Amino acid sequence: MIIAVSGTPGVGKTTVAKLLAKKLGYDYVDLREFALKHGVGEMKGEELEIEIDELAYHVEKDLRDKNVVLDGHLSHLMPVDQVIILRAHPKLIGERLKERGYSKGKIAENVEAELVDVCLLEAIDENENIIEIDTTDKSPEEIVSEILDLLNRGIKRRIGIVDWTKFYDEILPYLKLGGDDEWA
Ligand code: DAT
């Protein structure tokens, strides 16, 4: 069984995926490292540009028969049995990415992606089995318990649980509006 843990950068994928793998006794696989190992993708500056179909081919070939938790912001596009989409208040994403030293433009891009449900919408196009988890104000242990509880109850699809547009005023300062040069 392959479980993908996906979501906007900074949402807590690595933290949660490692703990989930440990609790389940599954292997933890970092999708970016997996891609590099298989020679998929090209470095464009600091970013790795990945050919999705090629990566999906390797996931199918190498991981299909294993018990794996797949960590990465593209993992919801892979041929997996269950997708977990982690969600967090976009303000939290903004603060975490600021701490990571991301540029204002990169922060804005990711805060906006979280605000408008980009990962969820992409996942819906690819997979039936999608569980969304709101991680805001929850510890990694609480998040993993919530995931395990749903899976143990046989729940494979639970979506539409957050609406960040309610907090638009709080999110506004993180967004890039009007294309100001300062936001390079
Ligand atoms: P991602 O892999 O989605 O980029 P991460 O696991 O690296 O995210 O986490 C980003 C930062 O947030 C990192 O400093 C750990 C922290 N973090 C993750 N999950 C958390 C949680 N539930 N509560 C508090 N901090 C968390």
Boltz pocket constraint, residues with backbone or C-beta under 6 A from the ligand:
constraints:
  - pocket:
      binder: B
      contacts: [[A, 7], [A, 8], [A, 9], [A, 10], [A, 11], [A, 12], [A, 13], [A, 14], [A, 15], [A, 16], [A, 96], [A, 135], [A, 138], [A, 139], [A, 140], [A, 143]]
      max_distance: 6.0
